[in-house]
Amino acid sequence: MFLRLFLLFTLVPFVELVILLKLSEMHGWVTTICLIIVTGIVGTILARQQGFEVWNRIHSELNAGKPPTDSLMDGLMILIASALLITPGVLTDIVGFLLLFPPFRSVLRRRMKAYFTRSGSFKVFTQSTGQSAGQQTSFDQAQTNRPTHDASGREIIDVEFTKKSAE
């Protein structure tokens, strides 16, 4: 893991620097700087727009009683895209724009789910519902699958409260 991170933080900036130097050699440094600024601005606008769309989708899914798993994964990918687009460089901009492209995110999301399902990472989330990792369950089903009695046989009552100030 350390080697991968080391290569990521040393090799990627080096390659980015070489590409930017070659680009400025071919097209001039003014064009290269303009390219960096324009991709940053366009990326920020797109990331902000798609971030609000995902935020609204998360709220609507929660209000409908469904877990917003796909929307949360989209939100994470948009956040990563934003960070990559702010970083000056051609490779990071390409990856950032790809992450802002919804069909690409969809393919990546499916692959991530398949990877996590194979690695057993979803077991943590599915053990509380009594479902196996390959089965789907709705948010309402997960709520109703909670135990209603503790180990000694006493009934469990799940409540929420809000403390209001005396103002």
Secondary structure by P-SEA (a helix, b strand, c coil): caaaaaaaacaaaaaaaaaaaaaaaaccaaaaaaaaaaaaaaaaaaaaaaaaaaaaaaaaaaaacccaaaaaaaaaaaaaaaaaaacccaaaaaaaaaaacaaaaaaaaaaaaaaaaaacccccccccccccccccccaaaaaaacccccccbbbbbbbbbbbbccc
